[in-house]
Amino acid sequence: MNKPTPTARDVYTQACRRLEEVDNDELIPIMDAMFLLRFCSGKPRYKLMMEFDEPLDQAVAARFEEALDRLISYTPLAYIVGSVYLGDWEFKTAPGVLIPRDDSLTLVDQAFARMDKRRSYRVLELGCGSGALIATLALGRSHAKCVAVDVDPLAIALTKKNLALHEIEDRVEVLQGNWFAPVGKRRKFHIILSNPPYISTAEMAELPETVKKEPTAALWGGEDGLDCYRHIIPASYDVLEDNGWLLVEIGWKQGPAVKALFEANGYSHVEIYPDEGKRDRVVAGQKLVV
């Protein structure tokens, strides 16, 4: 006697059980299982729910099983489905490139706070990764003239895809190279922003297994996590326009140390800003010229 073909409900229920057994605090079984099932079926949630008690297509079931196995083995959900939402915008993701997170929007929000919508600004992002941050900034400030830099060719390719996705590739120049090397010292910017690697050696060992699947080069910031700031902060001063701003994302315990680096390198109005979770997330300083 043939076994009945499992329904979408059967497959979903079993997936929830499997996910609940995984030691992964980043998983939300009932949400992640549904998201994965929607992705594999290619159907919106309302359509899937209408057919929840009907037999699930075998090809969809096979895709779902494979994707579920990857999720259980700590592959980030964003890598499996190939995209993630940052605020209101969707961005493509890919293994080998850091996954953008909502905490990083604090960096963009602080840039917005220093930009008049009616004026044109030259903006530089160092280490653009997926391009999600510079794209979000360009989408929110149509007069901004942006440059995005990354040393990794995978990141450069993904940034270009995300700019094309939102039809703003003509407003963001993308350059490959290490930090300021592609722009030199002749080009000046009103705002420089960066989410550099800032995880310390000790913290790297304690990262969740899913985060360990992301590129080490985009996470590790040296023994104390501050190596990139020691380069970016002094080097930015010469590339900023008079009265321009440097904004960097930080680890939540690094605020005082990074603020001290800003002040030691001549920046004024140095402040630490929290993310929505009330943790220190961004340090900003101004090249003040009176």
N, C-alpha and C positions, 0 to 999 in steps of 0.2 A: 504494500500500500504506500503510495507516494505521500510524503509529508506535505502539508499545506504550505503554500508560499507565504513567507512572513509579510505582515503588513508594515507600513511605515511606523505605526504605533509599536509593534513588536520590536522592530530594529531600534527605535528611539529608546524604549524602556530598557532594553538590554545594554545599550550604550551608556545610559545614565548609571546603571549599576556598575559597569566596568570603570567608569570615570571616578565614581565615588570611592573605589578601592585604591586609586592612585595617590601617592604621597606628593601632592603638588598643590600648594596653596593658591596658585594662580588660576586653577581651574574652577569653573562654576558649572558643574555637570549638566543641570537642566538647560542652561543657556547655551553652553558650548556644544552640546549634542545636537540641539535644535539648529544652531547656526551652521554646523557642519552638514547636517542633513539637507538644509536649504541649499547650501553651496553645491553639494553633490547632485542634487536633483535638478538644480537650476530653476526652482520654482519659488515664488514669494511665499511668505508664511501663510497667508490666508488660503492660497491654493493648496498648499501642503496639508493644512488642517482639514480642508474639505475632503481630501483623499486619504486621511490618516488611517482609516480602517480598511483600506483597499490594499490588495497585494502590491508590494513594492517592486518596481522594475528590477530585474536581476542585475543589469549593468549598473544601475544606481546603487543597489545594495553592495556590489563589489567595490565600487569607488568609495562608498562610505566606509566599508570595512577597512580598506587600505588607509584612508585618511584617519580613521579612528586609531588604528595601530600606531601611526606616526604621532598623533597627539598624546597617546599614552606613553610613548617613548620619549616625551619631553620636547618634541619639535614644536616650536611656537606656532600657535594658531594662525598668526599673520603670515608665516611662511607657507603654511599648507594652502590657505585660500588665496594667497598672492596679493592681498591688499589689507589696508587698515584705515579706519577713520581717525582723523586728527581734527578735533572740533567738528565743524560742519562739512569738512572736505574729505573725500576718499583719495588715498594715495596707494600706488602700487608698492609692493614689498618684494624682496628677493633674498634668499639665503646668501650670506656673505656681506650684507649691508645692515647696519643698525636699524631696528624697528623704531619708528617715531612714536613718542608717547605724549599724552595730554599734558603731563607736567612741564614739558618743554614749551608749551604755549605761553608760559609765563615770560619766556624770553621775547616772544613776538609781541605780547601785550605791552611789555616795557619799551620795546621799540616804537610801537604805535603811540605810546604816551608822549614820545619825544618828536613826533612827526605831525605836522599840520597837513590835513588832507589836500589842501589847495597848493602846497608847495612841492617842488621837485627835490628829491634827495638821492644821493648816491649811497647805496647800501652794499656792504660786503659781508658775505657769510663764509667763515672759515670752517672747513670740514662739513660740507653740506649733506653728506650721507645720501638719503633718499631724495633730498630736495624739498621735503615737506615743509620745513620752516620757511625757507626763502620763498617758496610758492605761496604759502599762507600770507606772508608779508606782502608780496606783490599783488595778491588778490584783494587785500584790504587797503592798499595804497596804490592806486592806479598811476600816480605820477612818479613813483619810485623807479630809479634806474639801478638795477641790481646786478651784482656779480656773485657767483657761487663757485667756491674752490674746494676741491678735494684731491687727495693724492691717489685714491683708489679708482682704477678704471671701472670697476663694477658700480661704484657709487656715482661716478660721472654718467654712465649709461642710464642708470635708474633715474637720476635727477632729470635728464633730458626727456625720459618717458613721462615723468610726472608733470613736467612743464607742458609737454605736448597734450597730455590728457586734459589739462585745464586751459589750453590754448593761450598760454602766456610765454611761449618759448622765445618770442621776439622781444620780451621785456627783461629777460634774465640771461646774462652772459655766463656761460659755464666753462670753467678753466680747470685743467688738470695740473696738479703740482703740489709741492709741500708748502703749506701755510701761505706766506706772502710772496713766494718765488714767482708765481705766474703774473702778479700784478705789479711787482717792483715797488719802488718808493716814489715814483713820479705821480702815480694816480692817488688821489685823495678821496676820502669818503666821509660823509656826515655821520654815518652809523656803521659800526662793525659789530657783528654778533657771532657767537660761536658756542656750540655745545661740544666741547672737546672731551677726549677720554679723561675720566677723573677717578676711576676706581683704584684704590690702593692695592698693593700686593696682598695684604691680609684680607681685604674685603673680597678680592677675586675668588678666593677659596670658599667663601660663604655665599656666593651668588646662587639663586635658584637654578635648578638644572635647565630650565627653559632659556634663561638668560645666558647660560654658558654655551648655548648653541649659536649665539650671536658672535660676530667677529671680535676676537680679543683685542685687535688693534684699535677698535672703536670704543673699547671699554677701559683698558688698563692705562692708568696715568702715571705709572712709576711707583716707586716704593711707598711714597706718601700720597700719591694721587695728584700731586701738584705740578708735575713736570711740564705739562702743556701750558699752564698759566705762567710759568716762569719765562716761557718764550713769547707767548701771545701778548701779554700785558705790556712789557716794554717795547716790543716791536710795533704794536698798534699805534703807539703815540706818534710816531713819525708818519704814519699813513692816514691819520685822522686830519680832517679839516679843523681849523681853529674853532673851538667850542663844540666839537663833535663828541660823540659818545661811544664808548666800548661797553658791550654787555656780554656777559658770559654765564652759561649755566654752571651750577656747582652741585656737588654732593651736599646733602643736608647738614653735614657736620663741618663743612669747609668754609663757611661764611667768614669768620674772623680772619683766617689765614689768607684767604684770597683778597679780602678787603685791605689787609695790610700790604699785600703786593701792589695793589692799585696805588695806595697812598705813598709807598716807597718809590714809585715811578712817576710821581708828579701829578696824578689825577686829582681832580677836585669833585666835590659833591658825591663822594663815594657812598653808596647805600646798598644794603642787602634786602632783597624782596622775597617774600614767601610764595609758594604755590598754593593751589586751592586746598591742599591738605595742611596748610599752615606750617610747612617745613621750608627752611631757607632753600631757595632754588636759583636765584639770579643775583649777581653782583654787577652794578653799573657804576661807571665813573666817567667824568667829563674832562676833556682836554680844554681847560678854561684859559682863554686868552682875553685879558681885559683891555 
